[in-house]
């Protein structure tokens, strides 16, 4: 049975149907391309303009004179290398913690099935319904004076790493993938004498590379694009992330340099998505094995 669509095959076979179909398809494609690529084009071209041309109203669509040196000036004056290094340090530290702790949590909920596991999972998923800004104040008070340890985590990497570990969405993605792994594989490993940890390391993780790649990308991008939390918890200019550092220096540099710096800050995540977009989609929909 063929799936039903808005246009039947008979209508699409007619000349008028083809004209209408391809006209609508081209219009929608061009519209969405302009909506998504328009801001990026404005940002990249704005970094190539002079300050006078950038603030000109109405703005010019194409720079009258190209100044690629603006990107080099922004990199040097705003010390983007230092900010980029800080961001990479925080991002890959958060990635390491998430891969260890979120994988362990998802594996426990999926295969070890602890007491009240469904209740715990439901409470985790319920946190996705809470806006992130609502949790800013209690999280800030927590890292300002960590209970039991009585330590102030401001201006330390832990203030970025610890909150990022509690990612209910990543745990849910991992658990869903682990659920699709046949129990027979784990039973065979158990019969061979493998412990639960050995089974996770030798059986589950090797066939979980697609979803691990997706979680890794989400972890890095999540830290990279975050602004409010690093701004509150990393007041030291030498320890700020790329986004916060650019914001802190925004009032002291020309507008075209600022746009050039924002373009540089956006490039790594954009390139990461373009390189791994197929892996992201396949990882979100893949199962462990198909029987």
C-alpha positions as CSV (number, residue, x, y, z in Angstrom):
1,X,0.0,0.0,0.0
2,X,1.4,3.3,-1.1
3,X,1.6,6.1,1.5
4,X,-0.9,8.9,1.1
5,X,0.5,12.3,0.1
6,X,-1.0,15.8,-0.5
7,X,-0.7,15.3,-4.3
8,X,-1.8,11.9,-5.7
9,X,0.4,10.2,-8.3
10,X,-2.3,10.8,-10.9
11,X,-2.3,14.6,-10.3
12,X,1.5,14.7,-10.3
13,X,1.6,12.9,-13.6
14,X,-0.3,15.8,-15.3
15,X,1.5,18.8,-16.6
16,X,-0.4,21.2,-14.4
17,X,0.3,19.1,-11.3
18,X,4.0,19.0,-12.1
19,X,4.1,22.8,-12.6
20,X,2.3,23.5,-9.3
21,X,4.4,20.9,-7.4
22,X,7.8,22.1,-8.5
23,X,6.8,25.8,-8.2
24,X,5.8,25.3,-4.6
25,X,8.8,23.2,-3.9
26,X,11.2,25.8,-5.3
27,X,9.4,28.7,-3.5
28,X,9.6,26.9,-0.1
29,X,13.2,25.9,-0.7
30,X,14.3,29.4,-1.5
31,X,12.3,30.9,1.4
32,X,13.8,28.6,4.0
33,X,17.3,29.0,2.5
34,X,17.0,32.8,2.9
35,X,15.7,32.5,6.4
36,X,18.5,30.3,7.6
37,X,21.4,31.5,5.5
38,X,20.5,35.2,5.4
39,X,21.7,36.0,9.0
40,X,24.9,34.0,8.4
41,X,25.6,35.9,5.2
42,X,25.0,39.2,6.9
43,X,27.4,38.3,9.7
44,X,30.2,37.1,7.4
45,X,29.8,40.1,5.0
46,X,29.6,42.5,7.9
47,X,33.0,41.4,9.2
48,X,34.4,42.3,5.8
49,X,33.1,45.9,5.7
50,X,34.6,49.1,7.1
51,X,33.1,50.6,10.2
52,X,31.5,53.4,8.2
53,X,29.9,51.0,5.8
54,X,28.7,48.6,8.5
55,X,26.8,51.3,10.4
56,X,25.4,52.8,7.2
57,X,21.6,52.9,6.8
58,X,20.2,51.2,4.9
59,X,22.8,48.5,5.0
60,X,24.6,47.4,1.8
61,X,23.9,43.9,0.6
62,X,27.4,43.4,-0.8
63,X,30.5,45.1,0.7
64,X,31.8,47.9,-1.5
65,X,35.3,47.2,-0.4
66,X,36.4,43.9,1.2
67,X,38.6,44.0,4.3
68,X,39.5,40.4,5.3
69,X,42.1,41.9,7.7
70,X,39.2,42.7,10.1
71,X,39.1,39.1,11.1
72,X,42.8,39.1,11.9
73,X,42.5,42.3,13.9
74,X,39.5,40.9,15.9
75,X,41.5,37.7,16.6
76,X,44.5,39.7,17.9
77,X,42.8,42.6,19.7
78,X,40.1,40.5,21.5
79,X,42.6,37.7,22.3
80,X,40.3,35.1,20.7
81,X,42.9,32.4,20.9
82,X,42.8,32.5,24.7
83,X,39.0,32.5,24.8
84,X,38.9,29.7,22.3
85,X,41.3,27.6,24.3
86,X,39.2,28.2,27.5
87,X,36.0,27.1,25.6
88,X,37.6,24.0,24.2
89,X,38.9,23.0,27.7
90,X,35.4,23.4,29.2
91,X,33.6,21.7,26.3
92,X,35.8,18.6,26.2
93,X,35.9,18.3,30.0
94,X,32.1,18.4,30.0
95,X,32.2,15.8,27.2
96,X,34.3,13.4,29.2
97,X,32.1,13.6,32.3
98,X,28.9,13.1,30.2
99,X,30.3,10.1,28.4
100,X,31.2,8.4,31.7
101,X,28.3,9.3,33.9
102,X,25.5,9.6,31.4
103,X,26.4,6.3,29.8
104,X,26.5,4.6,33.2
105,X,23.1,6.1,34.2
106,X,21.5,5.1,30.9
107,X,23.0,1.6,31.0
108,X,21.8,1.1,34.6
109,X,18.2,2.2,33.8
110,X,18.1,0.2,30.6
111,X,19.8,-3.1,31.4
112,X,20.4,-3.4,35.1
113,X,16.8,-2.2,35.9
114,X,17.3,-0.9,39.5
115,X,14.4,-0.6,41.9
116,X,12.2,2.4,41.1
117,X,14.1,2.8,37.8
118,X,11.0,3.9,35.9
119,X,10.3,6.5,38.6
120,X,13.8,7.9,38.4
121,X,13.6,8.1,34.6
122,X,10.3,9.8,34.8
123,X,11.7,12.4,37.2
124,X,14.6,13.0,34.9
125,X,12.4,13.5,31.9
126,X,10.2,15.8,34.0
127,X,13.1,18.2,34.3
128,X,13.0,18.7,30.5
129,X,9.7,20.5,31.1
130,X,11.3,23.1,33.3
131,X,12.8,26.2,31.5
132,X,16.6,26.4,32.0
133,X,16.4,30.0,33.3
134,X,14.2,28.9,36.2
135,X,17.1,26.8,37.5
136,X,19.7,29.5,37.3
137,X,19.2,31.0,40.7
138,X,19.2,27.6,42.7
139,X,22.2,26.4,40.6
140,X,24.1,29.6,41.3
141,X,23.5,29.4,45.0
142,X,24.6,25.7,45.0
143,X,27.9,26.4,43.2
144,X,28.5,29.5,45.4
145,X,28.6,27.2,48.5
146,X,28.5,23.5,47.6
147,X,26.6,21.6,50.3
148,X,28.7,19.3,52.5
149,X,31.9,20.3,50.8
150,X,31.4,24.0,51.6
151,X,33.5,25.2,48.5
152,X,33.0,28.0,46.2
153,X,33.2,26.8,42.6
154,X,33.1,30.2,40.8
155,X,35.9,30.8,38.3
156,X,36.7,27.0,38.2
157,X,36.0,24.5,35.4
158,X,33.8,22.5,37.8
159,X,31.2,25.2,37.6
160,X,30.7,24.3,33.9
161,X,31.4,20.6,34.1
162,X,29.1,19.6,37.0
163,X,25.8,21.1,35.8
164,X,26.4,19.8,32.3
165,X,26.5,16.2,33.6
166,X,22.9,16.2,34.6
167,X,21.6,16.1,31.0
168,X,18.3,14.2,31.0
169,X,17.9,14.4,27.2
170,X,21.3,12.7,26.6
171,X,20.5,10.0,29.2
172,X,17.1,9.4,27.5
173,X,18.8,9.1,24.0
174,X,21.4,6.6,25.4
175,X,18.8,4.6,27.3
176,X,16.6,4.3,24.2
177,X,19.5,3.1,22.2
178,X,20.5,0.6,24.9
179,X,16.9,-0.7,25.0
180,X,17.2,-1.7,21.3
181,X,20.3,-3.9,22.0
182,X,19.1,-7.6,22.2
183,X,19.2,-9.0,25.7
184,X,20.6,-12.2,24.2
185,X,24.0,-10.4,23.6
186,X,24.2,-9.5,27.3
187,X,23.1,-13.0,28.4
188,X,25.8,-14.5,26.3
189,X,28.5,-12.3,27.8
190,X,27.2,-13.1,31.3
191,X,27.4,-16.8,30.5
192,X,31.0,-16.3,29.5
193,X,31.7,-14.8,32.9
194,X,31.7,-11.1,32.0
195,X,30.6,-8.7,34.7
196,X,28.2,-5.9,34.1
197,X,31.0,-3.4,33.7
198,X,32.9,-5.7,31.3
199,X,29.8,-6.3,29.3
200,X,29.3,-2.5,29.0
201,X,32.9,-2.0,27.9
202,X,33.3,-4.9,25.5
203,X,29.8,-5.5,24.1
204,X,27.6,-2.4,24.5
205,X,29.9,0.5,23.8
206,X,31.4,-0.9,20.5
207,X,28.0,-1.1,19.0
208,X,26.9,2.2,20.5
209,X,29.3,4.4,18.5
210,X,26.5,6.2,16.5
211,X,24.6,7.4,19.6
212,X,27.9,8.2,21.5
213,X,28.8,10.4,18.6
214,X,25.5,12.2,18.8
215,X,25.8,12.7,22.5
216,X,29.4,13.9,22.1
217,X,28.3,16.6,19.6
218,X,25.4,17.7,21.8
219,X,27.7,18.0,24.8
220,X,30.3,20.1,23.0
221,X,27.8,22.3,21.3
222,X,25.8,22.8,24.6
223,X,28.9,24.2,26.3
224,X,30.0,26.2,23.2
225,X,26.7,28.1,22.8
226,X,25.9,28.7,26.4
227,X,26.1,32.3,27.5
228,X,24.1,33.1,30.6
229,X,25.6,30.5,33.0
230,X,29.3,31.2,32.1
231,X,28.6,34.9,32.3
232,X,27.4,34.5,35.9
233,X,29.9,32.0,37.1
234,X,33.1,33.0,35.3
235,X,33.7,36.7,36.1
236,X,37.5,36.4,35.8
237,X,38.3,37.7,32.2
238,X,41.2,35.1,31.9
239,X,38.8,32.2,32.4
240,X,35.8,33.3,30.3
241,X,34.4,31.4,27.4
242,X,34.4,32.6,23.8
243,X,30.8,34.0,23.9
244,X,31.2,35.8,27.3
245,X,34.7,37.2,26.4
246,X,33.4,38.7,23.2
247,X,30.4,40.2,25.0
248,X,32.8,41.7,27.7
249,X,35.0,43.4,25.1
250,X,32.1,44.5,22.8
251,X,32.1,48.1,24.0
252,X,35.7,48.6,23.3
253,X,36.1,47.5,19.7
254,X,34.6,48.7,16.3
255,X,31.3,47.1,15.2
256,X,32.8,45.4,12.2
257,X,35.5,43.7,14.4
258,X,32.8,42.6,16.8
259,X,30.9,40.9,13.9
260,X,34.1,39.3,12.7
261,X,34.7,37.9,16.2
262,X,31.1,36.5,16.3
263,X,31.7,34.9,12.9
264,X,34.9,33.2,14.2
265,X,33.0,32.0,17.3
266,X,30.2,30.5,15.1
267,X,32.5,28.7,12.6
268,X,33.6,25.7,14.7
269,X,30.1,24.5,15.6
270,X,28.9,25.2,12.1
271,X,31.7,23.1,10.6
272,X,31.1,20.4,13.2
273,X,27.4,20.1,12.1
274,X,28.2,20.1,8.4
275,X,30.8,17.3,8.8
276,X,28.6,15.1,11.0
277,X,25.1,15.9,10.0
278,X,24.5,12.4,8.6
279,X,26.0,10.9,11.8
280,X,23.6,13.0,13.9
281,X,20.5,11.9,12.0
282,X,21.6,8.2,11.9
283,X,22.5,8.2,15.5
284,X,19.2,9.6,16.6
285,X,17.3,6.9,14.6
286,X,19.6,4.0,14.8
287,X,19.0,0.9,16.9
288,X,21.5,-1.6,18.2
289,X,21.0,-4.5,15.9
290,X,18.3,-5.4,13.4
291,X,17.0,-8.9,13.6
